[in-house]
Amino acid sequence: MNLIKVRSLGMVFTFQMEEPHILNFPTKDHWRYPSKLEWIEEGLKYFADKYKSLNIKSIAFPKLGTDKGGLEWEDVKDLMEKYLGNIDILVYVCYDNKPDLIEQKMIQEVNTLSYSPKLRKMLEKTKLKNM
């Protein structure tokens, strides 16, 4: 297991156990507080600069910071297009908060992976469970 962990806003960290890799993208400094657009921008810039060294071949993002974070989708979308529009990997953006059939299948697949219980246990022991 290769664990890369960066606890700064504007940076990403990954849990690299088996395929698929899980990339965590912090959008706020505390789960109760709102997201800030500059943190989204810092994180997207960091990702665009580092995805090759992390050996990422494709990525799926939610609408970063727009649900509980309170940011406007149009503002976040502009930043995502700016930083992700010219990178040479497939980028998927989940446009709604309700999983469609493909997303439900992906969630089921992740939940059946051999490391899923281990990951849940790790999350329960860390502050990540509050995010």
GULO-257270 format. One record per atom (N, C-alpha, C): residue number from 1; residue in three letters; atom name; z negated, y, x. Coordinates in steps of 0.05 Angstrom, whole numbers, plus 32768, in hexadecimal, padded with zeros to 4 digits. Atoms other than C-alpha are relative to their C-alpha. Example, Ala and Ser with C-alpha at 12.3 -4.5 7.8 and 13.67 -1.06 7.14 Angstrom:
REM GULO-257270
[1, ALA, N, [8000, 7FE8, 8012]],
[1, ALA, CA, [7F64, 7FA6, 80F6]],
[1, ALA, C, [8000, 8018, 8012]],
[2, SER, N, [8001, 7FE8, 7FF0]],
[2, SER, CA, [7F71, 7FEB, 8111]],
[2, SER, C, [7FF2, 8016, 7FF1]],
***
This chain:
REM GULO-257270
[1, MET, N, [8000, 7FE8, 8011]],
[1, MET, CA, [8000, 8000, 8000]],
[1, MET, C, [8000, 8019, 8012]],
[2, ASN, N, [7FFE, 7FE7, 7FF1]],
[2, ASN, CA, [8015, 8044, 801B]],
[2, ASN, C, [7FF8, 8016, 7FED]],
[3, LEU, N, [8009, 7FEC, 8012]],
[3, LEU, CA, [7FEE, 807C, 7FFC]],
[3, LEU, C, [8003, 801B, 800D]],
[4, ILE, N, [7FFD, 7FE4, 7FF6]],
[4, ILE, CA, [8004, 80C4, 8007]],
[4, ILE, C, [7FF2, 8011, 7FEB]],
[5, LYS, N, [800F, 7FF0, 8013]],
[5, LYS, CA, [7FD3, 80F4, 7FE8]],
[5, LYS, C, [7FFD, 801C, 800B]],
[6, VAL, N, [8003, 7FE4, 7FF9]],
[6, VAL, CA, [7FD6, 8140, 7FEA]],
[6, VAL, C, [7FF3, 800C, 7FE8]],
[7, ARG, N, [8010, 7FF6, 8017]],
[7, ARG, CA, [7FA3, 8164, 7FC0]],
[7, ARG, C, [8004, 801E, 7FFC]],
[8, SER, N, [7FFB, 7FE3, 8003]],
[8, SER, CA, [7FC1, 81AA, 7FC3]],
[8, SER, C, [8013, 8005, 7FE9]],
[9, LEU, N, [7FED, 7FF8, 8014]],
[9, LEU, CA, [7FE3, 81CC, 7F89]],
[9, LEU, C, [801A, 8008, 800E]],
[10, GLY, N, [7FE7, 7FF9, 7FF4]],
[10, GLY, CA, [802C, 81D5, 7F97]],
[10, GLY, C, [800B, 7FEA, 8012]],
[11, MET, N, [7FF7, 8017, 7FF0]],
[11, MET, CA, [8031, 8192, 7FBB]],
[11, MET, C, [7FFE, 7FE7, 7FEE]],
[12, VAL, N, [8001, 8018, 800F]],
[12, VAL, CA, [803D, 814D, 7FA1]],
[12, VAL, C, [7FF3, 7FEA, 8010]],
[13, PHE, N, [8009, 8017, 7FF2]],
[13, PHE, CA, [801D, 810B, 7FB1]],
[13, PHE, C, [8009, 7FE7, 7FF2]],
[14, THR, N, [7FF6, 8018, 800C]],
[14, THR, CA, [8034, 80C4, 7FA6]],
[14, THR, C, [7FED, 7FE9, 8005]],
[15, PHE, N, [800C, 801A, 7FFC]],
[15, PHE, CA, [8016, 8080, 7F9C]],
[15, PHE, C, [8017, 7FED, 8004]],
[16, GLN, N, [7FEA, 8011, 7FF9]],
[16, GLN, CA, [8046, 8052, 7FBF]],
[16, GLN, C, [7FF6, 7FE4, 8004]],
[17, MET, N, [800A, 801B, 7FFE]],
[17, MET, CA, [8032, 800B, 7FB0]],
[17, MET, C, [8017, 7FEC, 7FFE]],
[18, GLU, N, [7FE9, 8011, 8004]],
[18, GLU, CA, [806F, 7FE7, 7F95]],
[18, GLU, C, [8014, 8013, 7FF1]],
[19, GLU, N, [7FED, 7FF0, 8010]],
[19, GLU, CA, [80AD, 7FFF, 7F70]],
[19, GLU, C, [7FF5, 8000, 7FE3]],
[20, PRO, N, [7FF8, 7FE5, 7FF8]],
[20, PRO, CA, [80AC, 802F, 7F4C]],
[20, PRO, C, [7FE8, 800F, 800D]],
[21, HIS, N, [8014, 7FEF, 7FF4]],
[21, HIS, CA, [8086, 8064, 7F73]],
[21, HIS, C, [7FF6, 8014, 7FEB]],
[22, ILE, N, [800B, 7FEC, 8013]],
[22, ILE, CA, [8059, 8093, 7F4C]],
[22, ILE, C, [7FFB, 801A, 8010]],
[23, LEU, N, [8002, 7FE6, 7FF3]],
[23, LEU, CA, [805E, 80DC, 7F60]],
[23, LEU, C, [7FEF, 8012, 7FEE]],
[24, ASN, N, [8011, 7FEF, 8010]],
[24, ASN, CA, [8027, 8109, 7F48]],
[24, ASN, C, [8006, 801D, 8007]],
[25, PHE, N, [7FF8, 7FE4, 7FFC]],
[25, PHE, CA, [8039, 8152, 7F3F]],
[25, PHE, C, [7FEB, 8012, 7FF3]],
[26, PRO, N, [8015, 7FEF, 800D]],
[26, PRO, CA, [7FFC, 817F, 7F34]],
[26, PRO, C, [800C, 801A, 7FF7]],
[27, THR, N, [7FF6, 7FE7, 800B]],
[27, THR, CA, [800A, 81BA, 7F07]],
[27, THR, C, [7FE9, 8013, 7FF9]],
[28, LYS, N, [8018, 7FEF, 8005]],
[28, LYS, CA, [7FC3, 81D5, 7F00]],
[28, LYS, C, [7FEA, 7FF8, 8012]],
[29, ASP, N, [8016, 8006, 7FEE]],
[29, ASP, CA, [7F83, 81D8, 7F28]],
[29, ASP, C, [7FE9, 7FF2, 7FF1]],
[30, HIS, N, [8014, 800E, 800F]],
[30, HIS, CA, [7F58, 81BC, 7EF0]],
[30, HIS, C, [800C, 7FF9, 7FE5]],
[31, TRP, N, [7FF2, 8009, 8019]],
[31, TRP, CA, [7F6C, 8194, 7EB2]],
[31, TRP, C, [7FFB, 8012, 7FE8]],
[32, ARG, N, [8006, 7FEF, 8017]],
[32, ARG, CA, [7F4C, 81C6, 7E83]],
[32, ARG, C, [800E, 801B, 8001]],
[33, TYR, N, [7FF4, 7FE5, 7FFD]],
[33, TYR, CA, [7F70, 8203, 7E9F]],
[33, TYR, C, [801E, 7FFF, 7FFE]],
[34, PRO, N, [7FE3, 8000, 8002]],
[34, PRO, CA, [7FB8, 8218, 7E95]],
[34, PRO, C, [800E, 7FFD, 801B]],
[35, SER, N, [7FEF, 8002, 7FE9]],
[35, SER, CA, [7FF0, 820B, 7EC5]],
[35, SER, C, [800A, 801C, 8008]],
[36, LYS, N, [7FF5, 7FE7, 7FF7]],
[36, LYS, CA, [800E, 8243, 7EEE]],
[36, LYS, C, [801D, 7FFB, 800A]],
[37, LEU, N, [7FE4, 8003, 7FF9]],
[37, LEU, CA, [8059, 824C, 7EF8]],
[37, LEU, C, [8004, 7FFF, 801E]],
[38, GLU, N, [7FFD, 8000, 7FE3]],
[38, GLU, CA, [8050, 825A, 7F42]],
[38, GLU, C, [7FF9, 7FE5, 800C]],
[39, TRP, N, [8006, 801B, 7FF6]],
[39, TRP, CA, [8030, 8215, 7F4B]],
[39, TRP, C, [8016, 7FED, 7FFA]],
[40, ILE, N, [7FE8, 8011, 8007]],
[40, ILE, CA, [806B, 81F4, 7F28]],
[40, ILE, C, [8015, 8006, 8015]],
[41, GLU, N, [7FEB, 7FF9, 7FEC]],
[41, GLU, CA, [809A, 821A, 7F57]],
[41, GLU, C, [7FF9, 7FF5, 801B]],
[42, GLU, N, [8008, 800B, 7FE6]],
[42, GLU, CA, [8072, 8207, 7F95]],
[42, GLU, C, [8005, 7FE2, 8001]],
[43, GLY, N, [7FFD, 801D, 8001]],
[43, GLY, CA, [8072, 81BE, 7F80]],
[43, GLY, C, [801D, 7FF7, 8000]],
[44, LEU, N, [7FE3, 8006, 8000]],
[44, LEU, CA, [80BD, 81BD, 7F71]],
[44, LEU, C, [800D, 8005, 801B]],
[45, LYS, N, [7FF5, 7FFA, 7FE5]],
[45, LYS, CA, [80CD, 81DE, 7FB3]],
[45, LYS, C, [7FF7, 7FEB, 8014]],
[46, TYR, N, [800B, 8015, 7FEF]],
[46, TYR, CA, [80A0, 81AC, 7FD7]],
[46, TYR, C, [800F, 7FE6, 7FFC]],
[47, PHE, N, [7FF2, 8019, 8006]],
[47, PHE, CA, [80C1, 8172, 7FB3]],
[47, PHE, C, [801D, 8001, 800B]],
[48, ALA, N, [7FE4, 7FFD, 7FF7]],
[48, ALA, CA, [8108, 818C, 7FC2]],
[48, ALA, C, [8002, 7FFE, 801E]],
[49, ASP, N, [8001, 8002, 7FE2]],
[49, ASP, CA, [80F5, 8192, 800C]],
[49, ASP, C, [7FF9, 7FE4, 800A]],
[50, LYS, N, [800B, 8019, 7FF6]],
[50, LYS, CA, [80D3, 814E, 8011]],
[50, LYS, C, [800B, 7FE6, 7FF4]],
[51, TYR, N, [7FF9, 8018, 800E]],
[51, TYR, CA, [80F5, 811D, 7FE2]],
[51, TYR, C, [800E, 7FEC, 8012]],
[52, LYS, N, [7FF2, 8012, 7FEE]],
[52, LYS, CA, [8122, 8101, 8019]],
[52, LYS, C, [7FEC, 7FF1, 8012]],
[53, SER, N, [8013, 800D, 7FEE]],
[53, SER, CA, [80E8, 80F4, 8048]],
[53, SER, C, [7FEE, 7FEC, 7FF1]],
[54, LEU, N, [8010, 8013, 8010]],
[54, LEU, CA, [80C3, 80D1, 800F]],
[54, LEU, C, [8012, 7FE9, 7FF6]],
[55, ASN, N, [7FED, 8015, 8007]],
[55, ASN, CA, [8102, 80A6, 8005]],
[55, ASN, C, [8003, 7FFD, 7FE2]],
[56, ILE, N, [7FFD, 8000, 801E]],
[56, ILE, CA, [8108, 80B9, 7FBB]],
[56, ILE, C, [801D, 8001, 7FFA]],
[57, LYS, N, [7FE4, 8003, 8007]],
[57, LYS, CA, [814A, 80A4, 7F9D]],
[57, LYS, C, [8006, 800C, 7FE4]],
[58, SER, N, [7FFD, 7FF3, 801B]],
[58, SER, CA, [813F, 80BE, 7F55]],
[58, SER, C, [7FE4, 8007, 7FF8]],
[59, ILE, N, [801B, 7FF6, 8009]],
[59, ILE, CA, [8107, 80E1, 7F30]],
[59, ILE, C, [8002, 8008, 7FE3]],
[60, ALA, N, [8002, 7FF7, 801B]],
[60, ALA, CA, [80F2, 80EE, 7EE9]],
[60, ALA, C, [7FE8, 8013, 7FFE]],
[61, PHE, N, [8015, 7FEC, 8003]],
[61, PHE, CA, [80CA, 812C, 7ED7]],
[61, PHE, C, [7FFC, 8005, 7FE2]],
[62, PRO, N, [8005, 7FF5, 801A]],
[62, PRO, CA, [80A8, 8141, 7E97]],
[62, PRO, C, [8006, 801E, 8001]],
[63, LYS, N, [7FFE, 7FE3, 8000]],
[63, LYS, CA, [80AC, 818A, 7E82]],
[63, LYS, C, [7FE6, 800A, 800C]],
[64, LEU, N, [8018, 7FFA, 7FF0]],
[64, LEU, CA, [807B, 819E, 7EB8]],
[64, LEU, C, [7FF0, 8018, 7FF5]],
[65, GLY, N, [8012, 7FEA, 8008]],
[65, GLY, CA, [8040, 81C7, 7EA0]],
[65, GLY, C, [8004, 800C, 7FE5]],
[66, THR, N, [7FFA, 7FF4, 8019]],
[66, THR, CA, [805B, 81D3, 7E5B]],
[66, THR, C, [7FF0, 7FF5, 7FE8]],
[67, ASP, N, [8010, 800A, 8016]],
[67, ASP, CA, [802E, 81A8, 7E31]],
[67, ASP, C, [7FE4, 800C, 8001]],
[68, LYS, N, [801C, 7FF6, 7FFE]],
[68, LYS, CA, [7FE4, 81B1, 7E3F]],
[68, LYS, C, [7FFF, 8018, 8014]],
[69, GLY, N, [8000, 7FEA, 7FEC]],
[69, GLY, CA, [7FF6, 81E1, 7E78]],
[69, GLY, C, [8007, 801B, 7FF4]],
[70, GLY, N, [7FFA, 7FE7, 800F]],
[70, GLY, CA, [8011, 8215, 7E46]],
[70, GLY, C, [8017, 8010, 800A]],
[71, LEU, N, [7FE9, 7FF1, 7FF6]],
[71, LEU, CA, [804F, 822A, 7E6D]],
[71, LEU, C, [8018, 7FFE, 7FED]],
[72, GLU, N, [7FE8, 8000, 8010]],
[72, GLU, CA, [8090, 823C, 7E4A]],
[72, GLU, C, [8015, 7FEF, 800D]],
[73, TRP, N, [7FEC, 8012, 7FF6]],
[73, TRP, CA, [80C6, 8207, 7E52]],
[73, TRP, C, [8017, 800E, 800E]],
[74, GLU, N, [7FEA, 7FF2, 7FF5]],
[74, GLU, CA, [80FD, 8239, 7E60]],
[74, GLU, C, [7FFA, 800A, 801D]],
[75, ASP, N, [8008, 7FF7, 7FE5]],
[75, ASP, CA, [80D7, 8255, 7E9C]],
[75, ASP, C, [7FFF, 7FE8, 8014]],
[76, VAL, N, [8002, 8018, 7FEF]],
[76, VAL, CA, [80C8, 820F, 7EB8]],
[76, VAL, C, [801C, 7FF5, 8004]],
[77, LYS, N, [7FE5, 800B, 7FFE]],
[77, LYS, CA, [8110, 81F8, 7EAA]],
[77, LYS, C, [8010, 800F, 8015]],
[78, ASP, N, [7FF1, 7FF0, 7FEC]],
[78, ASP, CA, [812C, 8232, 7ED3]],
[78, ASP, C, [7FF7, 7FF8, 801C]],
[79, LEU, N, [800A, 8008, 7FE6]],
[79, LEU, CA, [8100, 821E, 7F0E]],
[79, LEU, C, [800A, 7FE4, 8007]],
[80, MET, N, [7FF7, 801C, 7FFB]],
[80, MET, CA, [8113, 81D4, 7F07]],
[80, MET, C, [801D, 8000, 8007]],
[81, GLU, N, [7FE3, 7FFE, 7FF9]],
[81, GLU, CA, [815D, 81E6, 7F07]],
[81, GLU, C, [8004, 800C, 801C]],
[82, LYS, N, [7FFE, 7FF3, 7FE5]],
[82, LYS, CA, [8153, 8213, 7F44]],
[82, LYS, C, [7FFA, 7FED, 8016]],
[83, TYR, N, [8008, 8011, 7FEA]],
[83, TYR, CA, [8130, 81DF, 7F6E]],
[83, TYR, C, [800B, 7FE3, 7FFF]],
[84, LEU, N, [7FF6, 801C, 8002]],
[84, LEU, CA, [814C, 819D, 7F53]],
[84, LEU, C, [801E, 7FFE, 7FFB]],
[85, GLY, N, [7FE4, 8001, 8008]],
[85, GLY, CA, [8192, 81B1, 7F40]],
[85, GLY, C, [8013, 7FF8, 8016]],
[86, ASN, N, [7FEE, 8006, 7FEA]],
[86, ASN, CA, [81B0, 81A7, 7F85]],
[86, ASN, C, [7FF7, 7FEA, 8012]],
[87, ILE, N, [8008, 8017, 7FEF]],
[87, ILE, CA, [818A, 816B, 7FA0]],
[87, ILE, C, [8012, 7FE8, 7FFA]],
[88, ASP, N, [7FED, 8016, 8003]],
[88, ASP, CA, [81B1, 812B, 7FAA]],
[88, ASP, C, [7FF4, 7FE6, 7FF6]],
[89, ILE, N, [800B, 8018, 800D]],
[89, ILE, CA, [8189, 80FB, 7F7F]],
[89, ILE, C, [8002, 8005, 7FE2]],
[90, LEU, N, [8000, 7FFE, 801D]],
[90, LEU, CA, [8188, 80ED, 7F34]],
[90, LEU, C, [7FE5, 800C, 7FF8]],
[91, VAL, N, [8018, 7FF3, 800A]],
[91, VAL, CA, [8156, 811A, 7F11]],
[91, VAL, C, [8001, 7FFE, 7FE1]],
[92, TYR, N, [8003, 8003, 801D]],
[92, TYR, CA, [8140, 8109, 7ECA]],
[92, TYR, C, [7FEA, 8013, 7FF7]],
[93, VAL, N, [8014, 7FEF, 800B]],
[93, VAL, CA, [811A, 813A, 7E9F]],
[93, VAL, C, [7FFB, 7FF6, 7FE3]],
[94, CYS, N, [8008, 8008, 801B]],
[94, CYS, CA, [80F4, 8121, 7E62]],
[94, CYS, C, [7FFB, 8019, 7FEF]],
[95, TYR, N, [8001, 7FE7, 800F]],
[95, TYR, CA, [80FF, 8157, 7E2F]],
[95, TYR, C, [7FED, 8002, 7FE9]],
[96, ASP, N, [8014, 7FFE, 8016]],
[96, ASP, CA, [80CD, 8144, 7DFA]],
[96, ASP, C, [7FE7, 7FF2, 8009]],
[97, ASN, N, [801A, 800C, 7FF9]],
[97, ASN, CA, [8085, 812E, 7DFA]],
[97, ASN, C, [7FFC, 7FE5, 7FF3]],
[98, LYS, N, [8002, 8019, 800D]],
[98, LYS, CA, [8092, 80F2, 7DCE]],
[98, LYS, C, [8013, 7FEC, 800E]],
[99, PRO, N, [7FEE, 8013, 7FF2]],
[99, PRO, CA, [80AC, 80B5, 7DF4]],
[99, PRO, C, [8015, 7FF4, 7FEE]],
[100, ASP, N, [7FEB, 800E, 800F]],
[100, ASP, CA, [80EF, 809B, 7DDC]],
[100, ASP, C, [8000, 7FE3, 8008]],
[101, LEU, N, [8000, 801D, 7FFB]],
[101, LEU, CA, [8102, 8051, 7DE0]],
[101, LEU, C, [8001, 7FFA, 801E]],
[102, ILE, N, [7FFD, 8005, 7FE3]],
[102, ILE, CA, [8116, 8055, 7E2A]],
[102, ILE, C, [7FE5, 8006, 800D]],
[103, GLU, N, [801A, 7FF9, 7FF4]],
[103, GLU, CA, [80D5, 8079, 7E3C]],
[103, GLU, C, [7FEB, 7FEC, 7FF9]],
[104, GLN, N, [8014, 8014, 8008]],
[104, GLN, CA, [80AC, 8048, 7E14]],
[104, GLN, C, [8003, 7FE6, 8011]],
[105, LYS, N, [7FFA, 8017, 7FF0]],
[105, LYS, CA, [80CE, 800F, 7E39]],
[105, LYS, C, [7FF6, 8004, 801D]],
[106, MET, N, [8009, 7FFB, 7FE4]],
[106, MET, CA, [80C0, 8030, 7E7D]],
[106, MET, C, [7FE2, 7FFF, 8001]],
[107, ILE, N, [801D, 8000, 8000]],
[107, ILE, CA, [8077, 803A, 7E6A]],
[107, ILE, C, [7FF6, 7FE3, 7FFF]],
[108, GLN, N, [8008, 801C, 8002]],
[108, GLN, CA, [8072, 7FF1, 7E56]],
[108, GLN, C, [8004, 7FF2, 801B]],
[109, GLU, N, [7FFB, 800C, 7FE6]],
[109, GLU, CA, [8092, 7FDC, 7E98]],
[109, GLU, C, [7FEC, 8008, 8015]],
[110, VAL, N, [8014, 7FF7, 7FED]],
[110, VAL, CA, [8063, 8006, 7EC1]],
[110, VAL, C, [7FE5, 7FF3, 7FFA]],
[111, ASN, N, [8019, 800D, 8007]],
[111, ASN, CA, [8028, 7FEA, 7E9B]],
[111, ASN, C, [7FFE, 7FE3, 8006]],
[112, THR, N, [8000, 801D, 7FFA]],
[112, THR, CA, [803D, 7FA3, 7EAB]],
[112, THR, C, [8002, 7FFB, 801E]],
[113, LEU, N, [7FFE, 8004, 7FE3]],
[113, LEU, CA, [8045, 7FAF, 7EF6]],
[113, LEU, C, [7FE6, 7FF6, 800B]],
[114, SER, N, [8018, 800D, 7FF5]],
[114, SER, CA, [8014, 7F89, 7F21]],
[114, SER, C, [7FEB, 8014, 8009]],
[115, TYR, N, [8014, 7FED, 7FF6]],
[115, TYR, CA, [7FF4, 7FC8, 7F3C]],
[115, TYR, C, [7FF5, 8012, 7FEA]],
[116, SER, N, [8008, 7FEF, 8015]],
[116, SER, CA, [7FEB, 7FE9, 7EF8]],
[116, SER, C, [7FE1, 8000, 7FFB]],
[117, PRO, N, [801D, 8000, 8003]],
[117, PRO, CA, [7FA2, 7FD1, 7EEE]],
[117, PRO, C, [7FF2, 800D, 8019]],
[118, LYS, N, [800C, 7FF4, 7FE8]],
[118, LYS, CA, [7F93, 7FE5, 7F37]],
[118, LYS, C, [8002, 801E, 7FFF]],
[119, LEU, N, [7FFC, 7FE3, 8001]],
[119, LEU, CA, [7FB0, 802A, 7F2C]],
[119, LEU, C, [7FED, 800C, 7FEC]],
[120, ARG, N, [8012, 7FF5, 8014]],
[120, ARG, CA, [7F88, 8034, 7EEC]],
[120, ARG, C, [7FE3, 8001, 800B]],
[121, LYS, N, [801A, 8001, 7FF5]],
[121, LYS, CA, [7F49, 801F, 7F11]],
[121, LYS, C, [7FFC, 8016, 8015]],
[122, MET, N, [8002, 7FEA, 7FEC]],
[122, MET, CA, [7F58, 8050, 7F4A]],
[122, MET, C, [7FFE, 801A, 7FF2]],
[123, LEU, N, [8001, 7FE6, 800E]],
[123, LEU, CA, [7F64, 8088, 7F18]],
[123, LEU, C, [7FE5, 8004, 7FF3]],
[124, GLU, N, [801B, 7FFE, 800C]],
[124, GLU, CA, [7F22, 8079, 7EF5]],
[124, GLU, C, [7FEC, 800A, 8015]],
[125, LYS, N, [8013, 7FF9, 7FEB]],
[125, LYS, CA, [7EFF, 8083, 7F38]],
[125, LYS, C, [8005, 801B, 800C]],
[126, THR, N, [7FF9, 7FE6, 7FF4]],
[126, THR, CA, [7F21, 80C5, 7F49]],
[126, THR, C, [8000, 8016, 7FEC]],
[127, LYS, N, [7FFD, 7FE9, 8011]],
[127, LYS, CA, [7F27, 810A, 7F2D]],
[127, LYS, C, [801A, 8000, 7FF1]],
[128, LEU, N, [7FE6, 8001, 800D]],
[128, LEU, CA, [7F6E, 80F8, 7F19]],
[128, LEU, C, [7FFE, 7FF8, 7FE3]],
[129, LYS, N, [8003, 8009, 801C]],
[129, LYS, CA, [7F55, 80D9, 7ED9]],
[129, LYS, C, [7FFD, 8018, 7FED]],
[130, ASN, N, [8004, 7FE8, 8010]],
[130, ASN, CA, [7F46, 8120, 7EC1]],
[130, ASN, C, [8019, 8011, 7FFD]],
[131, MET, N, [7FE8, 7FF0, 8001]],
[131, MET, CA, [7F8D, 8139, 7ECA]],
[131, MET, C, [8012, 7FF9, 7FE9]],
***
